[in-house]
Amino acid sequence: MAATDHQPPPAPEDDLVLAPRLRDLRQAAGLTLESAASRAGLSAAHLSRLESGLRQPSLPVLLGLARMYGTTVSDLLGETAGEPDPIVRGADAAAVPAGGWTYWRAGGNGRAMQALRLHIPAGAQRALVRVHPGEEWLYVTAGTLDLALGERTHTLAPGDSAHFDSLVPHRLAAAGGTGADVLFVHTLMQSETSALCVGAPSSRTTAALPAAHRTATPRGDRS
């Protein structure tokens, strides 16, 4: 996987696609800014900034919003094609920064699972723990990855992989100073228990809401 410093900076037009798409999906769902933010576990001010293009969502927040609106990250980014294409060309996959990570689409649109290539820099989102329905599979292609699953932390080297139930609290972090490159596949399941992103012990978390994806990010990601 190419290192992030070889990738061109994101075009300003990227935010112009994501921001109105988030607003349109919320309005189509008949949700006020406050109610949508509550379901997503965000502050209304944070969601307003996302919808205005003044702030860029972290990858877990982006995944959570996609689940809440019943769509995919690719759709949020305006990448949905008219006809499903089983082939994703590496030269055509645009790098998308999110919360310090960089990711590339590696699978088709409108599928029951989503495949991504990730670059996780050292220190990025280290305090963020995720819990959500479904399964995740990952494969380390470069660098060293710390994978926290429940009470245990596993160190994965290139060639190592993991496949786990994503209802188990989990966290991904680069163990080395050069970051980690990862192939990542997750299911896009929706359920009564919605996805959670739980920050460090000092972070504010939210109570469970029925039939809604919830995201609670560390204080640094909140408005």
N, C-alpha and C positions, 0 to 999 in steps of 0.2 A: 504494500500500500504506500502511496506517495506521502511524504511528510507534508505537514500543513504549510511549511514555509515555501513549498514549491507551488502552492495553489494561489491563483489571483485573488485579490480581495473581493468580497461580495459586492455585486453591483447595487447601487442605490435602489434600482427598480425592484429588488427582491422584497424589501420592506413594503413597497407599494402594492405588491400582490398579497402578501400575508395579512397586512392590517385590514384592508377592506373585506377580505374573505372572512376573517374572524367576526367582523361586525355584521356581515350579511348572514352568516350562519346563526348568529345569536338572534337577529331579528326574525329570521325565518322560523326559528324555534319558538318565537313569541316570548322571549325572555328579556327582562330588563337588565341593564348593566349590573345592578346589585344582585339580582337573583342568579345570573350566570356566574358572576364572580364567587358567590357563596357556594354554588354547586362545584365549582372548580377549585375551591379552597384558596382563592386569591382575594386580595382586597379589590374593591371596585376601582380604586385609583390605579392599581397595577394593571387590571384588565383594560381600563380606559387607555392607558399608555400603549399597551400592546395593539389595541384597535386603531390607535392614531399613528402607529409607526414610530413612536418616541422611545420605545423599549423593545428589546429583542428577547423572546422567550428562551429559557433553557430547554434542553432536549426533553427532560421529564415533563416540564410544563407543556411543551408542544405536543408530546404524546398524550398527555392527559386531556388537553383541549380536543384533540382529534377523536379520542374515545367518547368524550362527553357529547360531541356533535355527531357521532356515528359515522365518521369519515376517517381518512388517513392523513398522515403527515404530507404525503405527496400532493394530495388534493388541497390541503391548506396552502402549500407553496405554489399552487397553480400548475402542477405537473401532470394532472390527470389527462390522459389521452382519450380520444373517442373510442378506440378499439384497444383491448388489452394486447400488449406486445410482450412475448415471453423473453425477449432478448434485451438486456441493458448493456449498452456499450460503455466501456470505461471512459473513453474519450468524450462521451456526451454527458457523463454524470457530473453535475455541478456540485462543488463543495458548498455546504451550508453550515455556517457557524451557529452554535447555540449553547449558551451558558458556559463558554470556554472550551467546549468540545467542537470538533468538526466532523460532519458526517456526510456520506454520499448514499444516494438511493442505490440499492443493489438487487431489487426485486420489482415485480410488476405491480401495477395499480389494481385496486379493487379485489384484493385477495384476502384470505382469512388469516394470513400472517404477513409480516413486513420484514424485509431483509435490508440491512444497512451495513455500510462500512463506517467504522468510527476511528477517529484519532482522539485519544484522551491525553491531554498534556498533564505533566506533573502538577499535582495540587488542585486540579479542576474538580469541583463538586465533591470533594472528598468527604464532606459531612452529610451528604444527601443520601438517605436510605429510601428505597422504593418498595411498595407493596401494591400488587394489583392482580386481578384474575388472569389466568393464562399460563403460558410456559415461555421460557427464554432459552436460547441456545447461543453460545458464543465460542469463537475460536480465535486465539491470539496469533497474529501473523508477525508482529514485531514488538520489541520492548518487553516489559514485565508488568503484569496486571495483578492487583490485589482485588480478589472477589470475596466480599463478606457475605456469608449466607447464614442467617440466624446469628448464633453465638460464635461461629467459626469464621476465620479468614483464611482463604486459600491463595497462595501465590502461584500464578500461571505464567509459564515461559512460552516462547514461540512454539507452536505445534500442539499446545495444551488446549483443551476445550472443556466446556461445562454445559450441562443441560439440567434445568431445574424448574420447579413449580414457582412461579413468580408471586404467589401468596406468601412465600417465605421472605421475610425482610432481607433485602439485598442492596449492596452498594458496590459500584465499580470505581476503582481509582488506579492511576498509574503508579507503579512502585519505583520506577527509575526516573532519573532526571530528564531522559529524552522522551518520556511519554510512552504510550502503548497504542498499537494499531490492532483493531479487532473486527472480525466479521460477526455480525449480530443479527439474530432472527428472533422475533417475538410475535405471539398471536395477538390478534385484535379482538379478543373476546370482550363482551360487555355483560355485566351482571348486576344484581341488586347491591352487592358489595362492590363499590367502585374503586378505581385505582387511587392509591395514596402515594404521596412523596412526603416522607417524614424527615424533618431535619434533625440536627443535633439535639441532645436532651433539653437544652435551654430554649429550643424553638417553640413557637406557638403552634399547636395542632388543632384540628377542627373535629367536631363531633360528626358521627356518621349521618349521611343523608341518604334516603332511599332513592334508588334508580338514578344515581348521578355520580359522575367521576369527581373525586375530590383530590386536590393537590395541596399539600402543605410544604412550602419550601423553607430553607433556612432564612434567618432574618435578613441576610444580605441580599436575598432575591425578592424581598417583599417591598412594597411601597409604604 
